[in-house]
Amino acid sequence: MSFQILRIFSSSLPNYYRYNYDGRNYYIDDGGHHMYDEGNKVQCYPYTIRPAAYLTHILFCDPLGNFLMMCKAGHPLVLSMLVLNRDGESRQYNIREYSKLGANGRGNYSWDNGSLLVGSFNIQYVVYQIYGAGNPSIIQIFVTVSSTILGSNGNSSLRYVDYQDNTRDTRNRVYMSGIAHNVYFNYILTSTYSSSNSSYVQASTIEQILREISQDFSV
């Protein structure tokens, strides 16, 4: 599946940029062409706030059995949280990203959100972008996926909290809330870059990529 996702992003995302895992322990530090200043750090927490960490290869099972988290440091980087919610409680599952950006105050940032129905797959997404700074763009896709094929049931919503006030660093949080079982909550980091500049990627392009990924899952 990771190869299929790479194929879809590299073929469907204009000016796709394959960033570098240039940190000491195989994490993204600069990323190449001044994408970041101090790397990409992410927090995931359903109960209490966890320390921000560089994402590489992670496998974590919640001791209470309410979620399973996996991360694959590929192209793109994919963090996947399987929300089992076995105790049936209504709670928030959070993904929060802390980074110092190579943009250093230049360029622009934007948010998009929406939903899709692809066959039996119900998809909600939030997209955050930094672009137009002369560096590779930063495109973070937060997406929940539910389906009868996955054994999903219950209701959930996906929302973001915009702590952003510049393009020097990020402190954003996206959370899934509600009472739902067997729902995937994913974080995907991708990028674009060209010799002229990185530009805003339309939500329609992101939606088409999500459709292609969902179709591969259903095969």
Secondary structure, DSSP 4 states (H G I P E B T S, - for coil): -HHHHHHHHHHHSTTB------STTS--SSTTTTSEEEEEEEEEESSSPPPPEE-SSEEEE-TTSSEEEEEE-SSSEEEEEEE--TT---EEEEEEEEEEETTTT-SEEEEEEEEEEETTEEEEEEEEEEESSSS--EEEEEEEEE-GGGT-EEEEEEEEE----SSSEEEEEEEEEEEEESEEEEEEEE-B--SS---PPPHHHHHHHHHHHHHHHH-
